[in-house]
Amino acid sequence: MDKELLLKSHFHFIGIGGIGMSALAMGLLKKGCSISGSDLIKNNETNKLKQLGAVIFTSQVRENIEFVISKFNNKLINFVVSSAIKQENEEFSYCRKKNLSIKHRSEILAMLMSTYTTLAVAGCHGKTSTSTFLTTILELCTHNSSSITGGIIPIYNSNCHLENTKYLVAEVDESDGTINKYKSDIGIINNIDFDHCDHFSNLSEVISSFKIFATNSKKLLLNFDCETSRNNFCSKSRWSNTTAKNVAYAIIPTQINAQNTIGNYYENGNFISSLNIPIPGLHNLSNITAAIAASRMIGVDFVEIKKNIKYLKLPKKRFEFRGQLDERRLYDDYAHHPNEIKETIKLGRLFIKQKHNNEFQKRRLIAIFQPHRYSRVKQFTKEFAEELSKADVIYVTSIYGAGEKNEDKITSKIITDLIYKKNKNVSYINNYHEITKNFYELTHKGDLILNMGAGDCHNFWSILHGKKN
């Protein structure tokens, strides 16, 4: 869509408050489009959009659509939905009934991507972190880059920074199969895992969707350390954190602690330099290696990259320190798949190990987990139990359904019952208000508390903080 046509267009987002939808709405606003949208929940993103001139509805009713058609009758109106919007949604249903122009969010993102040299970040885990690292490097090294992601990037304090630049870093989502819509100059595949059981039946289906993404990428950058990626895709551009042989880019770690990661950087098997990276965790090192590799593929000078590495930060909700209450430290993390929980707990252990004075010798790792989607709990019950049991104390809350119907009457107790066989220090606690009410009985001074999940669990700190004050 050219600039002139964009200016004549209006976009109404049904579910505008979502992290992906709000990023697109913000981007189109910056491109000069008029924007409206609806969401039942107010958040920082809807507030920002409203301040920038978007019309925001806090209901989702037919009258909203009628108002938009009436107010913007001189424009080409597109109604935008994501896969999270159900058929019975009143706005969506009315749009279909009236044969209005409905676009999926993937179509809008694909349209924006087509106007840039795009680096598309895909993969089942670490997309937002990789996008954040890549965005930060390109912003600081080229001053000629934009970004649309599924998280808040610290350098912009936003999930969208869309300007008239050469490059665009775009985080693309595989969860609903729309990954086949995206064409990119460099396609990055972090890893491939079985997830999103509401859409995919098995790992083979996930791989097939990534194969279309790979075909649509002019150049492909692959994680050599991911067995599924390594066995199913071919590319000369591969990165690793375990070997410098047979890969184009590698960072081999020499030291990992709670503050930073030190490693040796290689290109095509040749040692280039030692790097001191201010982000802990081996999984984060993989994401950073991908970001450096993608930057090098578009010709960014390595000296510039090394100079700016110290400014890297994790996006929000990725091992994010929320604060301390009576010597209990609370971290938020988006981990909602067993493999993500595994890495987050490993990182938590790093933090506990750093203090060995008498006061903190009995520090415990407390895992609070809000399962996300009934289909995911059903598929990965054993795996969730396996990984969560590695914490010292585990509290599992009720499942955040994310709009799914609980046809199999699944509850979190199937996870806690399995954990109990491995670790007796586990409890099912219905919700975060209950945890808050008993916070000082459930936790001890010196505890490191990991609050994990992809639902509304990240309101926990606000609930706790309100109680404390």
Long-range contacts (C-beta under 8 A, 24 or more apart in sequence): 1-111, 3-31, 3-32, 5-76, 6-31, 6-32, 6-33, 7-32, 7-33, 8-75, 8-76, 9-33, 9-34, 9-75, 9-76, 9-77, 9-78, 10-34, 10-35, 10-36, 10-68, 10-72, 10-75, 10-76, 10-77, 10-78, 11-35, 11-36, 11-77, 11-78, 11-79, 11-80, 11-108, 12-36, 12-37, 12-38, 12-64, 12-65, 12-68, 12-77, 12-78, 12-79, 12-80, 13-37, 13-38, 13-80, 14-38, 14-60, 14-79, 14-80, 14-81, 14-85, 14-89, 14-91, 14-92, 14-95, 15-39, 15-81, 15-82, 15-84, 15-85, 16-45, 16-46, 16-49, 16-54, 16-56, 17-41, 17-42, 17-43, 17-45, 17-46, 18-82, 18-84, 19-45, 19-150, 19-151, 19-159, 20-82, 20-105, 20-150, 20-159, 20-173, 21-80, 21-82, 21-105, 22-46, 22-48, 22-49, 22-159, 22-160, 23-148, 23-149, 23-150, 23-159, 23-160, 24-80, 24-105, 24-108, 24-109, 24-112, 24-148, 24-160, 25-49, 25-54, 26-52, 26-158, 26-159, 26-160, 26-162, 27-112, 27-148, 27-160, 27-162, 28-108, 28-112, 29-53, 29-54, 30-160, 30-162, 30-163, 31-112, 31-162, 34-72, 34-75, 36-64, 36-68, 36-72, 38-64, 38-91, 45-159, 48-158, 60-89, 60-90, 60-91, 61-90, 61-91, 62-90, 62-91, 62-94, 64-91, 65-91, 65-94, 65-95, 65-98, 65-100, 69-100, 76-101, 77-101, 78-102, 78-103, 78-108, 79-103, 80-104, 80-105, 80-108, 81-105, 82-176, 83-175, 83-176, 83-178, 83-199, 84-402, 84-403, 86-403, 104-178, 104-181, 105-178, 106-173, 106-176, 106-178, 106-181, 106-182, 107-181, 109-148, 109-170, 109-172, 109-181, 109-182, 110-181, 110-182, 110-183, 112-148, 112-162, 112-168, 112-170, 113-168, 113-170, 113-182, 113-183, 113-184, 114-183, 116-146, 116-165, 116-166, 116-167, 116-168, 117-166, 117-167, 117-168, 117-185, 117-298, 118-167, 118-168, 118-169, 118-170, 118-183, 118-184, 118-185, 118-186, 119-167, 119-168, 119-169, 119-170, 119-184, 119-185, 119-186, 119-188, 119-294, 119-298, 120-170, 120-171, 120-172, 120-182, 120-184, 120-186, 120-187, 120-188, 120-213, 120-217, 121-169, 121-170, 121-171, 121-172, 121-188, 121-190, 121-290, 122-172, 122-174, 122-179, 122-187, 122-188, 122-189, 122-190, 122-210, 122-213, 123-174, 123-188, 123-189, 123-190, 123-191, 123-192, 123-223, 124-174, 124-190, 124-191, 124-192, 124-193, 124-195, 124-206, 124-337, 125-190, 125-191, 125-193, 125-283, 125-337, 125-339, 125-340, 125-343, 126-190, 126-191, 126-283, 126-284, 126-286, 126-287, 127-171, 127-172, 127-173, 127-190, 128-171, 128-315, 128-318, 128-334, 129-284, 129-287, 129-314, 129-315, 129-318, 130-188, 130-190, 130-287, 130-290, 130-291, 131-169, 131-170, 131-171, 131-315, 132-313, 132-314, 132-315, 133-287, 133-288, 133-290, 133-291, 133-312, 134-169, 134-188, 134-290, 134-291, 134-294, 134-295, 135-161, 135-169, 136-291, 136-308, 136-311, 136-312, 136-313, 137-291, 137-292, 137-295, 137-300, 137-305, 137-308, 137-309, 137-312, 138-167, 138-169, 138-295, 138-300, 140-304, 140-308, 140-311, 141-295, 141-300, 141-301, 141-304, 141-305, 141-308, 142-166, 142-167, 142-300, 145-169, 149-315, 151-315, 151-316, 151-317, 151-318, 151-334, 152-315, 152-316, 152-317, 153-315, 154-313, 154-314, 154-315, 154-316, 155-311, 155-313, 167-298, 172-213, 174-206, 174-209, 174-210, 174-213, 175-199, 177-209, 179-209, 179-210, 179-212, 179-213, 180-209, 180-212, 180-213, 180-216, 182-213, 182-216, 183-216, 183-217, 184-216, 184-217, 184-218, 185-217, 185-218, 185-219, 185-298, 186-217, 186-218, 186-219, 186-220, 186-221, 186-294, 186-297, 186-298, 187-213, 187-214, 187-216, 187-217, 187-218, 187-219, 187-220, 187-221, 188-221, 188-290, 188-294, 189-213, 189-214, 189-220, 189-221, 189-222, 189-223, 189-226, 189-229, 189-233, 190-223, 190-226, 190-286, 190-287, 190-290, 191-223, 191-226, 191-228, 191-229, 192-226, 192-228, 192-229, 192-232, 193-228, 193-337, 193-339, 194-379, 195-337, 195-376, 196-376, 197-373, 197-375, 197-376, 197-378, 197-379, 198-373, 198-375, 198-376, 198-404, 203-228, 207-232, 219-297, 221-290, 221-293, 221-294, 221-297, 223-286, 223-290, 225-286, 237-293, 237-297, 239-286, 239-289, 239-290, 239-293, 240-289, 241-282, 241-285, 241-286, 241-289, 244-269, 244-271, 245-269, 248-293, 249-289, 249-292, 249-293, 249-296, 250-289, 251-275, 251-277, 251-285, 251-288, 251-289, 251-292, 253-282, 253-285, 256-280, 256-281, 256-282, 256-285, 256-350, 257-350, 257-354, 258-350, 258-351, 258-353, 258-354, 259-354, 261-285, 265-292, 265-302, 267-296, 267-302, 272-302, 273-302, 273-306, 275-306, 275-309, 276-309, 276-310, 277-309, 277-312, 278-309, 278-310, 278-312, 278-313, 279-312, 279-313, 279-314, 280-347, 280-350, 280-351, 281-319, 281-343, 281-346, 281-347, 281-350, 282-343, 282-346, 283-343, 283-347, 284-314, 288-312, 317-458, 319-344, 319-347, 322-451, 322-461, 323-461, 323-465, 325-439, 325-464, 325-465, 325-468, 326-440, 326-445, 327-445, 327-446, 328-443, 328-444, 328-445, 328-446, 328-447, 328-449, 329-447, 329-448, 329-449, 330-449, 330-451, 330-460, 330-461, 330-464, 331-448, 331-449, 331-450, 331-451, 332-451, 332-457, 332-458, 332-460, 332-461, 333-450, 333-451, 333-452, 334-452, 334-453, 334-454, 335-452, 335-453, 336-371, 336-372, 336-376, 336-452, 336-453, 336-454, 337-376, 337-380, 338-380, 338-383, 338-384, 338-386, 338-387, 339-383, 339-387, 341-367, 341-369, 341-384, 341-387, 341-388, 341-452, 342-387, 342-390, 344-450, 344-452, 345-387, 345-388, 345-390, 345-391, 345-450, 348-391, 348-448, 348-450, 351-448, 352-448, 359-446, 360-446, 362-444, 362-446, 363-446, 363-447, 363-448, 364-392, 364-393, 364-444, 364-446, 364-447, 364-448, 365-391, 365-392, 365-393, 365-447, 365-448, 365-450, 366-391, 366-392, 366-393, 366-394, 366-395, 366-442, 366-443, 366-447, 366-448, 366-449, 366-450, 367-391, 367-393, 367-394, 367-395, 367-450, 367-452, 368-394, 368-395, 368-396, 368-397, 368-435, 368-449, 368-450, 368-451, 368-452, 368-457, 368-460, 369-394, 369-395, 369-396, 369-397, 369-452, 369-453, 370-396, 370-397, 370-398, 370-399, 370-400, 370-432, 370-452, 370-453, 370-455, 370-456, 370-457, 371-396, 371-397, 371-399, 371-400, 371-412, 371-415, 371-453, 372-399, 372-400, 372-402, 372-453, 372-454, 372-455, 373-399, 373-400, 373-401, 373-402, 373-404, 374-399, 374-401, 374-404, 374-405, 374-406, 374-407, 374-408, 374-410, 375-404, 377-410, 377-412, 377-414, 377-415, 378-408, 378-410, 381-414, 381-415, 381-418, 382-418, 384-415, 384-418, 385-415, 385-418, 385-419, 385-421, 385-422, 386-422, 388-415, 388-419, 388-426, 389-419, 389-422, 389-423, 389-426, 390-423, 391-423, 391-450, 392-425, 393-425, 393-426, 393-442, 394-419, 394-423, 394-425, 394-426, 394-427, 395-426, 395-427, 395-428, 395-429, 395-435, 395-442, 396-426, 396-427, 396-428, 396-429, 397-428, 397-429, 397-430, 397-431, 397-432, 397-435, 397-453, 397-457, 398-430, 398-431, 400-453, 400-454, 400-455, 400-456, 400-457, 402-454, 402-455, 432-457, 432-459, 432-460, 432-463, 433-463, 435-460, 436-460, 436-463, 436-464, 436-467, 439-464, 439-467
